[in-house]
Amino acid sequence: MRKDHLKINFGKIGVLLINLGTPNSTNWWDIRMYLKEFLSDKRVIEVNSFIWQIILNLFILTFRPSKTAKAYKEIWMKDVNKSPLRFYTEKQTEKLNQKINKDRLIIDFAMRYGDPSIKDKIENLQKKGCEKIIIFPLYPQYASPTTAAVCDEVYRVLMKMRWQPAIQIIPHYESEPLYIDALVKSINKKLSSIDWKPDLIIASYHGIPKKYFEKGDPYHCYCQKTTRLISEKFNQTKIITTFQSRFGPEEWLQPYTDKTLEKLPKEGIKKVLVMSPGFASDCVETLEEISIQGRESFEKAGGEKFGFIPCLNDNDDHITLLEHLVEKNLN
């Protein structure tokens, strides 16, 4: 090699865990910046871009950050000054590094929206000598606004790189046996900590507009499949699928989680457990929307017992699942 040649690192493989994203703090401006990036993605909002940008910038980004900030303040981890999603994604990365511990492997994480960005982390892995990067979207059930949005950004980053690493995408894992086993264990763990038996278990997944499903998005089918597989392994209590976090006036996938919680007590179902299998880490959608708001609306409607089953987070069986999926794709 010539003496004046640039030093180039090589011989490494990167693994990049990618979650949805989180604001850097609960202040209005950080929330606004996060929402702007998230709601500007054409995979998330499939409407006329020109009209949507006017609505987004004049109305939504003026009023919604205050409401969103209030929700984040309810669940913010003040001792470490991080959102739960950021905290648990970091822990997953740290524990996965310890569990796999291969010299050639560099494991890191990024957020689709917010910090750290996919762009910064891919460029950093490439500089560290990663000739191949395994992209791991932390979405068990594929959907175009989530998994495809991650892939879009990865490809945009590659388009601007002169020296591109090879890229491999870990696919959806809605029916992976280790994933189903981990979810069933989380139900049993919750049951062992309470002194009552639920009438019903609700598996609440993040919703998408119904028109996305009608255009061919398979997400609805993957969610139903996960619930069915959980039910087959855990047959003590009926488990149903619902969808949460709808946004705007159009119809989304049904049944809606909030409406279901409001009507169940009237049907005689007054003791429920709620889990969120589609989220790899607890976040504002699970902790504030389900564990706080969902509980309040259920009890207000006449419900007597409400239990929230945490996401898999950095549980040992979740780390084992992540390790298995990484190893499978390494081979």
Residue, then its C-alpha position, 0 to 999 in steps of 0.5 A: m500500500r502506498k504511504d500516502h494512501l488513506k487508512i481504511n478499516f475493514g474486516k468487520i460486520g455491523v448489526l444495527l438495531i433500529n427502533l421507531g424513535t423518540p424526542n430528545s426531551t419533553n420540551w416543546w421544541d424537541i417534541r416538535m422536531y421529532l413530530k415534524e420528521f415523523l409526520s413528514d414521512k410519506r410512508v407514514i402519511e400517504v396523502n398529497s404532500f403539498i396539502w399535507q405540509i400546509i396542514l402539518n406546519l400550520f396546524i398540527l405542529t402548532f398544537r400537537p407538540s403540547k399534547t404530546a409533551k404532556a404524554y411523554k412527561e407522564i412516562w419519562m425516566k427522569d433518573v436517566n433523563k431518557s424516554p423508555l424506548r431510548f433506554y430499553t433500545e440501548k439496553q438491548t444493544e448493550k446486552l446483545n453485544q455481551k451475549i454474542n461477543k464476536d471480534r468481527l461484530i459491531i452491534d449498535f442502534a439507531m432511530r428511524y426518527g430523531d437521534p441517533s440517526i440511521k445515516d450517522k450510524i451507518e456511516n460510523l459503522q462503515k468507518k469502523g471497517c464494517e464491509k457488511i451491515i445487518i439492518f434489524p428493524l425492531y418491528p415483529q410484524y411488517a408494515s409499510p409505515t414501519t419496516a419499509a420506512v426503515c428500509d427507505e432511509v437505509y437506501r437513501v443513505l447508501m445512495k449518497m455513499r461512495w463506498q457502500p457496505a453490503i446490506q442485509i435486512i432481517p425480516h419480520y418475525e411475527s411467528e418466530p417460536l422464540y418470540i411467541d414463547a417470550l410473549v407467553k412467558s410475559i403473560n405467565k409472569k404477570l399472572s403470577s404477580i396478581d391475585w385475580k384471574p382475567d376474563l380476557i387478554i387484549a393483544s393491542y397492536h399499533g394501528i394503520p389506516k384501513k386504506y393501507f391494508e386495502k392497498g396490500d399491506p400485510y400488517h393486519c394478517y401478521c398481527q392476527k397470526t401472532t395473536r393466534l400463535i400466542s393463543e395456541k400456546f396459552n389457552q387458559t384465557k381468551i385473547i383478542t386482537t385490537f389496534q391503537s394509536r389512530f391519528g386523524p379522521e379516517e378509518w383505521l384497522q379495527p377493533y379499536t383498543d380504546k373503544t373496546l376497553e370502554k365497552l367491555p364492562k357493559e358486556g360483563i367483562k370486568k377483569v382484563l390484561v392488556m399486552s402490546p406484542g408489536f412493540a419491542s420496547d415500552c414507549v409512550e404508546t404502551l405506557e401512557e396510552i395503554s397503562i394510564q389512559g386505557r386503565e382510566s377509561f376501562e375503570k370509568a366504564g365500570g371495569e374492576k381489574f386492569g393489568f398491563i403486561p410490559c413489553l419484552n424490553d431487555n428481558d433475557d428471553h428477548i435478548t435470546l430472541l434477538e441473538h437468534l435472529v442475528e445469528k441466523n442472518l450471520n450464517 
